[in-house]
């Protein structure tokens, strides 16, 4: 705009039209105070004051150039904030046409800064993420991270087992983080997308879906431990949840949700998104732990690696659909998060205590050993078959002794 409005009232009106997302709190001939946030429900909110030393003027000089102030409490990295303040201090000196042009330039830069730095609401978490991967990055764990602040995009490449296994993914930060801008994106404050991996499809799905649900639970308002428990894809069976004949799918979901909260002794709330929790750092920690646990941990039953060192050998186990040995060598994730061989798990579930009261022998403080392929309701059948086998073996032993 070449010509400046004659007074502060008209100047403010023009600025409101040009920057509709700016909320002007107060304005006089000597100052204007306003706030800006990227989206209506964004947690990053900048409050600033534009001071006109000699009042609003249609011609500016060094003596009456604008003074920009940013109030405290802004969730911006100290280095970025310092850089922004320095830019805003220098801007008025470059726009000497009028006070209005200086105001316009300052607001434009503030809006541009917030809108093009999508990591602003999670800079502390992001710094910890970078430190986490940097401090643990050695030849055995050559993980990498790439950042694009204008798109709010993080690219991660986890490479366990000396880089033989690989899980590449991206995380897009929502502009309203730790919330989401649109209701349709609820649960995707950190939008996780698996881009490539040499994990078998069923394995990748377990890890990725668990991580995505973890983010949703954190946006619901749960603590990290609560979110981890409720996002587990290998859920314990519900013992206190009776369905009604005419309930809708939504009612069925809510009934099971309430029963699971009660079973896991999770209280508090409301877990309705009214108090979303940061999810970036915990998401990356979970992904790294889950990926390395799968590729590098040993089966708690036989104390051998859950997966072979060669990813192609693991892939072959899933391609050999008719092979009983291949199926029994596959890994399966139980409720506590440990990976057992299917054969090892099958042996455990078909011997006393047949899954009833069985606990994991891994380093998970003896959590219940459970997988839906060996449901608790069929434990009695497994026990019956076990005793039948035992009786038959005794008969064969007695017959051998007779001869």
DOLUM-743924 format. One record per atom (N, C-alpha, C, CB): residue in one letter; x negated, y, z. Coordinates in steps of 0.1 Angstrom, whole numbers, plus 5000, padded with zeros to 4 digits. Glycine has a CB too. Example, Ala and Ser with C-alpha at 12.3 -4.5 7.8 and 13.67 -1.06 7.14 Angstrom:
<nodes>
A486849435078A487749555078A486849675078A488749555090S487249785071S486349895071S487150005079S485949945057
</nodes>
This chain:
<nodes>
X499249885000X500050005000X499150125000X501050005012X499350214990X498450324989X498850444998X498450374974X500150464999X500550575008X501050525021X501750655001X500650595032X500950565045X502350625049X499850595055X503150555057X504350625062X504050735071X505250515069X504950835072X504650965079X504550945094X505651065076X505250845100X505250835115X505250695119X506550905120X505050675132X504850535138X506050455136X504450545152X507250515137X508550435136X508650375122X509750535138X508350455112X508450395098X507250295096X508350505088X506150325102X504950235101X505350095107X503750295107X505950095118X506249975125X507349895117X506849995139X508249965111X509349905103X508749835090X510350015098X507749905084X507049845073X506249725076X506149945066X505649725088X504849615093X505749495096X503949655105X506849525102X507849415105X508249345092X509049465112X508549415081X508949365069X507849275062X509449475059X506549335064X505449265057X505049145065X504249365056X505149145078X504749035087X505848995096X503449075095X506848925090X508148895098X507848805110X509148825089X506748735110X506448645122X505748715133X505648535117X505448845131X504848925142X505948975151X504049045136X505748955164X506749015173X506249135180X507148905184X506749255176X506349385182X507049405195X506549495172X506249415206X506849425219X507149575222X505849365229X506149655219X506249805222X505449885212X505949835237X505850005210X505150095201X505350245205X505450075186X504350315205X504450465207X503450525197X504050505222X503350655198X502450725189X500950705192X502750875190X500750635204X499350615208X498950465208X499250665222X499950375208X499550225207X500750145202X499050185221X500350025199X501349915196X500949785202X501549905180X501849715208X501549585214X502449485207X501749585229X501849365203X502549265196X502049125199X502549295181X502749025195X502248885196X502448815183X503048815207X501648715181X501848625169X501548485172X500848675158X502348395168X502148255169X502448185155X503048185180X501748085152X501848025139X503247975135X500847905138X503847915144X505247865142X506047895155X505347715139X507347905154X508147935166X507847855178X509547935163X507547725177X507247635188X505847605190X508047515187X504947685184X503547665185X503047705199X502747745174X501947635204X501447665217X500347775217X500947545224X499847805205X498847905203X499648045201X497847875192X499448135210X500048265209X499048375212X501348275218X498848465202X497948575204X498648705207X497048595192X498348765218X498848895222X497849005220X499448895237X498149105212X497149205209X497749345210X496549185195X496849445212X497249585213X496349665204X497049635228X497049745196X496349835187X496449975193X496949835172X495350035196X495350165203X494850275193X494450165215X495550385192X495250495183X494750615192X496450545175X493350625193X492750725203X493350865202X491350735200X493650915190X494151055189X495551055183X493251135180X496250945186X497650935181X497750885166X498351065181X498950855162X499150805148X498850925138X500550755146X497950885128X497550995118X497650935104X496151045122X497851025095X497850985081X496550995074X498851075073X495551035082X494151035077X493350995088X493751175071X492450905086X491550855096X490150895095X491650695096X489550905107X488150945107X487450855117X487951095111X486150875119X485350795128X485850815143X483850825128X486350935145X486750975159X488150915162X486851125160X489050895152X490350845156X490650705150X491450935151X489550625148X489750495143X490350405153X488350435138X491050305148X491850215156X490950135166X492650125147X491550095178X490850015187X491749885189X490550085201X491149765186X491949645187X491549565200X491749555175X492549525207X492349445219X493149325220X492649535232X492449205223X493149085225X493249045239X492448965216X494449015244X494548985258X494148845261X496049015263X493848825274X493348695279X494348585277X492848695293X493948455280X494848345279X495048285266X496148385285X494248335256X494448275242X493648145241X493948385232X494248045236X493547915235X492747905222X494647795235X491647985223X490747995211X489347965216X490848135204X488547895209X487147865213X486447995215X486447785202X485648005226X484948135229X484148195217X484048115241X483448105210X482648155198X483548205187X481848035193X484648145185X485648195174X486248325179X486748085171X486648335192X487248455197X486248575196X487748435211X485048545200X484048655199X483848695185X482648595205X483848605175X483648635161X484848715156X483548515153X486048675160X487248745156X487248895162X488548675161X486948915174X486949045180X485949135173X486649035196X484749085170X483749155163X484249205149X482449075161X484949115142X485549145129X486549255131X486149025122X487449245141X488549345143X487949475147X489449285153X486849475154X486249605157X485649675145X485149585168X485149595136X484549655124X485549695113X483549565118X486749625113X487749655102X488149795101X488949565105X488549865113X489050005111X488050095105X489450055125X486750065106X485750155101X485750145085X484350125107X486250035080X486250015066X487550065060X486149865063X488550085068X489850135063X490150275069X491050035067X489550375062X489650505068X490750595062X488250575066X491650525054X492650605048X493650665058X493450515038X494150575067X495050625077X495150525088X496450645071X495850565099X496050475110X496850355106X496750545122X497850375097X498650265092X497850165085X499750325083X496950205076X496150105068X495250025078X495250185058X494750095088X493950025098X494749915106X493350115108X496049955109X496949855116X497249735106X498249925119X497449765094X497749665084X496649565083X498149725070X495349625082X494149535080X493949455092X492949625078X494149505104X493949435117X494949315118X494049525129X496249345115X497249245117X497049135106X498649305115X496749175094X496449075083X495348985087X496049145070X494249035093X493148945097X493548855109X491949035101X494348905118X494748825129X495648705124X495548905140X496548735116X497448635110X496648525102X498548695101X495748585094X494848495086X494048405095X494048575077X493548455106X492648385115X493448265121X492048475126X494648295126X495448185132X495848085122X496648245140X496248135110X496848045100X495847955093X497648125090X494547995093X493547925086X492547845095X492748015077X492847855108X492047775117X492947675125X491347875127X493347575118X494347485124X493847405136X494847385113X492547415138X492047345150X492047435163X490647295147X492547555161X492647645173X493347585185X493347775168X494447515183X495147465195X494447345202X496547435192X493547285195X492947165201X491447165200X493447035193X490847295200X489347305199X488647235210X488947445198X489147235222X488447175233X488447015231X489147205247X489546965227X489646815225X488646785213X491046775222X488746865203X487946835191X486446835194X488146935180X486046925203X484646935207X484246805214X484347055216X485146755223X484946635230X484846515221X485946615241X485746515210X485746405200X484346405193X486846425190X483846515189X482546525182X481446475191X482246665178X481546515204X480446475214X480546325216X480646545227X481746265217X481946125219X481346045208X483446095219X481546085195X481046005184X479546035183X481746045171X479046155186X477646185185X476846115195X477446335186X477246115207X476546045218X476445895217X477146085231X477445835210X477445695209X477045645195X478845635212X476545735187X476245705173X474745645173X476345825164X474745515171X473445455169X473445355157X472945375182X472445285155X472345195143X473445085143X471045135142X473845045156X474944945157X476345005155X474744875170X476445135157X477745195157X477645325149X478345225171X477445315136X477245435127X478545505124X476545395115X479345555134X480545615131X480345755126X481445625144X481245805117X481045945112X482346025113X480645935097X482246155113X483446245114X483246355104X483646295128X484346395097X484346515088X485546605092X484446465074X485346735091X486346835095X486646935084X485846905108X487946965083X488347065074X489347155082X489047005061X488847265087X489747355096X490847415089X488847455103X490747455076X491847515069X492947425067X491347565055X492747295065X493747195064X494147125077X493447095053X493347155087X493547085100X493346935099X494947115105X492346895091X492146755087X490846695093X492246735072X490946585099X489846515105X489646385098X489946495121X488546345093X488346215087X487346145095X487746235072X487746015099X486945935108X486545805100X487645905121X485345755103X484945625097X484245545108X483945645085X485045445114X484545355124X483845235117X485645315134X482645205122X481945095115X481345005125X480845155106X482144915132X481644825142X480844705136X482744775151X480244635145X479444515141X478344555131X480444405135X477644655135X476444705127X476944745113X475444595125X478144805112X478644855100X479244755090X477544925093X479344625095X479944525086X481444545085X479544385091X482044575096X483444605095X483644755094X484244555108X484844795088X485044935085X486544975087X484544975071X486745085093X488145135094X488045295092X488745105108X488545335080X488545475077X489945535078X487945495062X490045645084X491345705086X491245855086X492045655099X492345925085X492446065086X493446105097X492746135073X493246225103X494146275113X494446415109X493646265128X495746445106X496146585103X496846645115X497146585090X496346765119X496846835131X498046915127X495746925137X499146905133X500346985130X500147125134X501646925137X500647225126X500447365130X500947395144X501147455120X501947325149X502547345162X501947265173X504047335161X500847195170X500247105180X500147165194X498847065175X500447085205X500746945205X502146905202X500346895219X502847005197X504246975193X504246955177X505247095196X505346945171X505446935157X506447045152X505946795152X506147095140X506847205134X508247175131X506147265122X508447055124X509747015120X510246885127X509746985104X511546875130X512046765137X511746635129X513546775139X511746645116X511446525108X510046465110X511646555093X509146555115X507746505118X507546475132X506846615113X508646465140X508446435154X507646315157X509846425161X506746315166X505846205169X504546205160X506546075166X504446315152X503246315144X502446445146X503646305129X502346485159X501546605162X500046585157X501446625177X499646455158X498446415151X498846305141X497346355161X498946345129X499446255118X498346155114X500046325106X498346035119X497345935116X497645855103X497145835128X496645855095X496845775082X495545685080X497045875070X495845555079X494745465076X494445475061X495045315080X493145505057X492845525043X492245395037X491945635042X491345325044X490745205039X490145125050X489745235028X490144995049X489544905059X489344765053X490544895071X488444695059X488344555055X488844465066X486844515052X489644525075X490444445085X491644375077X490944525096X491944255080X493144195074X494344275077X493344045079X495344275068X496544355069X497244345083X497544315059X497544225088X498244215101X497444285112X498444075104X496144275112X495244335122X495344485121X493744285121X495144535109X495244685107X496544735112X494944715093X497644665109X498944715113X499144725128X500044625107X498644625135X498744625150X498044755155X498144495156X496744775151X495944885156X496545025152X494544875151X496945035139X497445165134X498845195140X497545165119X499745105141X501045125146X500945155161X501945005144X500045095168X499945125182X499445265184X498945025189X498445305176X497945445177X498945545174X496745455168X499745525163X500845615159X501845635170X501445575146X502245515176X503245525186X502745585199X503745375190X501445575201X500845645213X500945795212X499345605213X500745845200X500945995198X502346035200X500546035183X503345955196X504745985198X505045995213X505645885191X504545895220X504845885234X504246005242X504345755240X503046045237X502446165244X503246295240X500946185239X503746305228X504546415225X505946415233X504846425210X506346295236X507546275245X507346345258X507946125246X506046345262X505746405275X505146305285X506946465281X504846185281X504246085290X502746105293X504445945284X502346055304X500846055307X500145965298X500646025322X498845965297X498045875289X498345735292X496545905290X498345695305X498545555309X499945515305X498345535324X500945595308X502345565304X502445545289X503245665310X501845635282X502045625267X501345505262X501345755261X500145465268X499545345263X500345215266X498145325270X501045215277X501845105281X503045095272X502345105295X503745205270X505045205262X504745195247X505745325265X503545215242X503345205228X502745075224X502345315224X502644985233X502044855231X502944775221X501844775244X502444725209X503344655200X503544515205X502644645187X502744465215X502944325220X503644345234X501644245222X504944365234X505644395246X506044275254X506944475243X506044285267X506544175275X508044165272X506244195290X508644045273X510044025271X510844095282X510443875270X512044155278X512844215288X513644115295X513844315281X513744125308X514444035317X515744095322X513643985328X515944225321X517144285326X517644385316X516744365339X518244335305X518744415294X519844335287X517644465285X521044355291X522144275285X522844365275X523144235295X523044315263X523644385252X525144375253X523144335238X525844475247X527344475247X527744455232X527944605252X528844395230X529244355216X529344465206X530544285217X529744585210X530044695201X529044805201X531444745204X527844785207X526944895208X526244925195X525844855218X525945045192X525345095180X523845065181X525645245177X523145075169X521645055170X521045155179X521045075156X521545285179X520945385188X521145345203X521545525185X522345295206X522645255219X521745135224X524145225221X521545045214X520744925217X519244965220X520744825205X518845065212X517445115214X517345185228X517045215203X518345265231X518245335244X518345235256X519345435245X519145135254X519245025265X517944965267X520344925261X517244925256X515944855257X514944945262X515544795244X514945075258X514045175263X514145195278X514245315256X515345205283X515545225297X515145105305X517045255300X515444985299X515044855306X513444845307X515644735299X512844885296X511344875295X510744975305X510844895281X511245095306X510745195315X510845145329X511545325314X511945075332X512145025346X511244905348X513644975347X511044815338X510144705340X508744745342X510244615327X508244855335X506944895336X506744995348X506444965323X507845025355X507845115367X507445255363X506945055378X507945305351X507645435347X508845525350X507345435331X508545625358X509645715362X509145865360X509945695377X509945955363X509646095360X510446155349X508146115358X509746205339X510446255327X511046395330X511546155323X511946435322X512446365310X511446355299X513746435305X511446235292X510546215281X511246245268X509946065282X511546375266X512346415255X511546515246X513646475260X510246535248X509546625240X509546765245X510046625226X510146795256X510246925262X508846965268X511346945272X508046875271X506746905277X505646815270X506746875292X505346835257X504446755250X503046765255X504446795235X502346645255X500946635260X499946635248X500746515269X498746695250X497746685240X497446535236X496446755244X497246505224X497046365220X495846335211X498246325212X495146445207X494046415197X492846335204X493446555193X492346385215X491246315221X491646175225X490746395234X492746155231X493146015236X493345925224X494346025244X493945985213X494145905201X492745855195X494845985190X491745935194X490445895189X489845795199X489546015187X489945815212X489345725221X490045585220X489545775236X491345585218X492045465217X491645385204X493645485217X491645465193X491245405180X489845335181X491245505169X488945415187X487545365188X487445235197X486645465193X488145245208X488145125217X488845005211X488845165231X489945025204X490744915199X489944855187X492044965194X489344935179X488644885167X487344805171X488245005158X486644865181X485444795185X485744665193X484544885193X486844675201X487244555209X487644445199X488444595218X488344475188X488644365179X487444305172X489644425168X486544395168X485344345160X484244285168X484844455151X484144335181X482944295188X483144215201X482144425192X484444205206X484644135218X484743985216X485944185225X484543915227X484643765226X485943715231X483543695234X486443605226X487643545230X487443505245X488043415222X488343555254X488243525268X488343375271X489243595276X488843295262X489043155265X487743075262X490143105258X487243095250X486043005246X484743085246X486242955232X484743215249X483643305250X482843315237X482743255261X483443295226X482843315213X483543435207X483043185204X482843495197X483343615191X484743585185X482443665180X485643685187X487043665182X487143655167X487943775187X486143725161X486143725146X484743695141X486643865140X484643645129X483243615124X482543735121X483343525112X481143725120X480343845116X480643895102X478843805118X481043805093X481243835079X482743865077X480743725070X483143985074X484544025071X485243935061X484644165068X484443895051X484943805040X485343675045X483943795029X484643625055X485043495062X486343515069X483943445071X486543625075X487843655082X488943665072X487743785091X488743735061X489743745051X490143615045X489243835040X489143525044X489443385038X490443315048X488143315037X490343335061X491243275070X492743305067X490843305085X492943425063X494343475060X494743425046X494443625062X493843405037X494143365024X494543215023X493043395014X493843135032X494042995033X495342965041X492842915039X496442985035X497742975042X498042835046X498843035033X497642735039X498042595042X497042525051X498142515030X495942595055X494942535063X495242555078X493542595060X495442445085X495642455100X494442505107X496042315105X493242465103X492042505109X491842655107X490842435103X492142705095X491942855093X492942935102X492242885078X494142885103X495142955111X494742955126X496542885110X494142845131X493742835145X492542915148X493542685148X491742955137X490543035139X490843185138X489542995128X492043225134X492443365133X492543425147X493743375126X492343555148X492443625161X493943665163X491543755162X494343665176X495643725179X495543815191X496743605181X496243925190X496144025201X497243995211X496344165196X496943975224X497943945234X498344075241X497343845245X499244065251X499844185257X498744285263X500744145268X497744225269X496744315276X495744385266X495944235286X495744345253X494944405243X493744325239X494444535248X493444205246X492344125243X492744035230X491944035254X491743995223X491943915211X491443765214X491143965199X492443675213X492143535215X492143465201X493143465224X491543355199X491743275188X493143205189X490643165186X493843195178X495143135178X495042995184X495743125164X494042915181X493842785186X493642785201X492642715179X492842875206X492542885220X493842925228X491442995223X494643025222X495843065228X496842945228X496443185221X496942875217X497842765217X497542655227X497742695203X496242635229X495842535240X496242585253X494342505239X496042715256X496442765269X497942765272X495942905270X498642795261X500142795263X500742655263X500742875252X500042555259X500542415259X500042335270X500342355246X499442405280X498942335292X499442415304X497342325292X499442355316X499842425328X499142555329X499642335341X499742675333X501242685336X502142715325X501342785347X501742685312X502542695300X503042845298X503742605302X502242935302X502543075300X503243145312X503343095288X503843065321X504643115332X503643155343X505643015338X503443285345X502443335355X501043325350X502643255367X500743295338X499443285333X498843425332X499343215319X497543445335X496843575334X495643565325X496443615349X495343675319X494243685310X492943675319X494243815302X491943615313X490643595320X489643705315X490043455318X490043795307X489143905302X489044015313X489643965289X488344115309X488144225319X489344325319X486844305316X490544275322X491744365323X492444345336X492644325311X491744315346X492344295360X493444195360X492844435364X493244085353X494243975354X495644005349X494243925367X495744085338X497144115333X497743985328X497044225323X499143995327X499843875322X499443835308X501343905323X499243705306X498843655293X500143625285X497943525295X500343705275X501543685268X501443725253X502643775274X502043645245X502143665230X503543615226X500943605222X504243685217X505643645214X505643515206X506243755205X504543465200X504543335193X504743225203X503243325185X504443245216X504643145226X505543205237X503243105233X506843215233X507843285242X508043215255X509143295235X508243285266X508343235279X509643145280X508443345290X510643175272X511843095273X511642945268X512943155266X510542925260X510342785255X509242715264X509842795241X508842775275X507842715283X508242575288X507542815295X509542565291X510042435296X509842325285X511542445300X510042365273X509842265261X508342235260X510342325248X507542335262X506042305261X505642215272X505242435261X506242235284X505842145295X506342005293X506442205308X507541985288X508141855285X507241785275X509541865279X506841845264X505941785254X504541755260X505741875242X504141835269X502841815276X502841685284X502441935285X503941665292X504041545300X504241425291X505241555309X504941435280X505141325270X503741285265X506041365259X502941385262X501541345256X500741285267X500841475252X500841335279X500141275291X500541125293X500341355303X501841105292X502340965294X501840875283X503840965295X501840925271X501440845260X499940815261X501740915246X499140905265X497640885267X497440785278X496941015270X498240785288X498040695299X498340555294X498840725311X499440545286X499840415281X498740355272X501140425273X498140445264X497040395255X495840355263X496740505245X495540425273X494440395282X494640255289X494140505292X495840235294X496140115300X496139995291X497540125307X496540015278X496539915268X495039875265X497239955255X494239975264X492839955261X492139875272X492040095259X492539905285X491939835296X492339695296X492339905310X493639665292X494139525291X493339435282X495539525287X492939495271X492139415261X490639425265X492339465247
</nodes>
